[in-house]
Amino acid sequence: MKPEYENLKAIKNEDSKRFELTVDGYTAFIDYKERNGVITLIHTESPEELAGRGVATALIEKTLAYLENNKITLVPLCPLVVAYIKRHPEWVRIVREDYKAKFV
């Protein structure tokens, strides 16, 4: 994660069912569904104004850390999240067992 994003807080917006990270007045988000201690990350979106600045990556990292810190199991359906975990296989540890095969 770029140093300028380390102190920014990602917010779990339970009303919108999104994890959000706001940078320079623009908000990147990951849509999720939650049930029985499992969160499914569905879609990541970052405004064009933030493109190429690493905001989506920072949001993914902060979201995965939140899930781990809160002992929530992950079902990664979002292609960006899947790609991130493939590049950082240490995060497979929070993926639900029946989805881990995607990362082998």
Secondary structure, 3 states (H helix, E strand, C coil): CCHHHCCCCCEEECCCCEEEEEECCEEEEEEEEEECCEEEEEEEECCHHHCCCCHHHHHHHHHHHHHHHCCCEEEECCHHHHHHHHHCHHHHHHECHHHHHHHC
